[in-house]
Amino acid sequence: MFSTFNRLDVVVNNAALAVYKTLVETTVEDWDTTLAVNVRACFLTTRFAAELLETVQGSVVNMSSVCCGR
């Protein structure tokens, strides 16, 4: 798509991961994976697109949700 229109107007970050374990059951690997998907990926995607978005005064939409139980 980018090559067709030669610009980027919006980036939507909408990836998420939830670990359904108690705090005691949650491993460091679970925690690292959760942060990688929910935080780091959003940062890296936005950073990658920032220069392209700036040229057209584009927008970044970060989506999140709250889960109450399983």
C-alpha positions as CSV (number, residue, x, y, z in Angstrom):
1,M,0.0,0.0,0.0
2,F,2.8,2.5,0.9
3,S,4.3,2.2,-2.6
4,T,0.9,2.9,-4.2
5,F,0.1,6.1,-2.3
6,N,3.7,7.0,-1.3
7,R,2.7,8.2,2.2
8,L,1.6,7.0,5.6
9,D,-1.3,8.8,7.4
10,V,-2.0,6.6,10.4
11,V,-0.6,3.8,12.5
12,V,-2.8,1.7,14.7
13,N,-1.2,-0.3,17.4
14,N,-3.7,-3.0,18.3
15,A,-1.7,-6.1,19.5
16,A,-2.1,-7.5,23.0
17,L,-1.2,-10.5,25.0
18,A,-2.7,-11.7,28.3
19,V,-1.2,-14.3,30.6
20,Y,-3.9,-16.0,32.7
21,K,-1.8,-17.1,35.7
22,T,-1.5,-15.9,39.2
23,L,1.4,-13.7,40.2
24,V,3.2,-16.7,41.8
25,E,2.6,-18.8,38.6
26,T,3.7,-16.2,36.2
27,T,7.3,-16.7,35.1
28,V,9.8,-14.1,34.1
29,E,9.5,-15.3,30.6
30,D,5.7,-14.8,30.7
31,W,6.3,-11.2,31.9
32,D,9.0,-10.5,29.3
33,T,6.8,-11.8,26.5
34,T,3.8,-9.7,27.7
35,L,5.9,-6.5,27.8
36,A,7.4,-7.3,24.4
37,V,4.0,-7.6,22.8
38,N,2.0,-5.0,24.7
39,V,4.7,-2.3,25.1
40,R,7.8,-2.8,23.1
41,A,6.1,-3.6,19.9
42,C,4.0,-0.5,20.1
43,F,7.1,1.6,20.7
44,L,9.1,0.1,17.9
45,T,6.2,0.3,15.4
46,T,5.6,4.0,16.2
47,R,9.3,4.8,16.2
48,F,9.6,3.2,12.7
49,A,6.7,5.1,11.3
50,A,7.4,8.5,13.1
51,E,9.4,10.1,10.3
52,L,6.9,9.1,7.6
53,L,4.0,10.3,9.8
54,E,5.7,13.6,10.5
55,T,5.8,14.6,6.8
56,V,2.0,14.4,6.5
57,Q,1.2,15.3,10.1
58,G,-0.2,11.8,10.6
59,S,-1.7,10.1,13.6
60,V,-0.9,7.3,15.9
61,V,-3.7,5.3,17.6
62,N,-2.8,3.1,20.5
63,M,-5.5,0.8,21.6
64,S,-5.8,-1.0,24.9
65,S,-8.4,-2.9,27.0
66,V,-9.0,-4.1,30.4
67,C,-9.8,-7.7,31.1
68,C,-11.5,-8.7,34.3
69,G,-10.9,-12.4,34.6
70,R,-10.9,-15.3,32.2
